[in-house]
């Protein structure tokens, strides 16, 4: 019981830090896509980033949108600068009888089964990127708050080894789940976050402060 109370106390500290990270990017607004227009804006930004990085040819996405079968039931988060979409991330929540995107692509099963959320399709408009990655941190923080609101606190994803190293440098604790393979246009590895260790590290690193904002807010 004491251990569970300590964990929940740490999770609440993570909630407070996540809320600070979201506030730090004001006047950007982080919100879920609830209309056809906002959802299509997110898919168009994903398309632009995929083509920019050479992960796929524009001709393979003739509607100007990047999407897959998981999008229909996913939660799509966007960071908005007024009417302009600056960044996005997708969350796929577990469903009975259905694999997560990472599980399906890599042939793995991510414990604890039925309790893991899959984060993917992170895209930041090139005009809003910066060395501090603050907009990425804010999207990650809002993802945490959305997960917690739905009773989840376990997270998995895929990324290149360079991006995993960047995520670790930003203070996230990760566990690699398998070998790198070609996925979404690059060699990527599946991994999960150790959220308790991550929160401990982030709280120790930043305390009650958040990284300094940048001109572009990202």
Secondary structure, DSSP 8 states (H G I E B T S, - for coil): -HHHHHHHHHHHHHHHHHHHHHHTTTT-EEEE--SHHHHHHHHHHHHHHHHHHTSS-GGG-TTS----GGGGGSEEEEEEETTEEEEEEEEE--BTTB--HHHHHHT---SSTT-EEEEEEEEE-GGG--TT-HHHHHHHHHHHHHHHHTT--EEEEEE-HHHHHHHHHTT--EEE-S--EEETTEEEEEEEE-HHHHHHHHHHHHTT------TT--
